[in-house]
Amino acid sequence: MLENFNKLKGGFWSQSIKIADLRALAQRPLTGNPQRDQLILLAKEVLSRSNLLQKMDNIASRPYDGRISREALRKLMG
């Protein structure tokens, strides 16, 4: 997730990954484009792990705000 943070967070000014955007990405069909498909599969994997998703959402921001920050991902790694 951290490695792909900029690709997943959306626009240039966005500071976090929206969980709603991850859900939308996970629902897309695979495209045959390896880079795009990697993001789709990553989104599906993260969403399938509800405990991990909850930690990502809550560890470095307001609880249940539906956002994953870069700081949260770094904390989970360390």
Helices and strands as residue ranges (DSSP letters): H 5-8, E 16-18, H 19-26, H 34-47, H 50-58, E 67-69, H 70-77
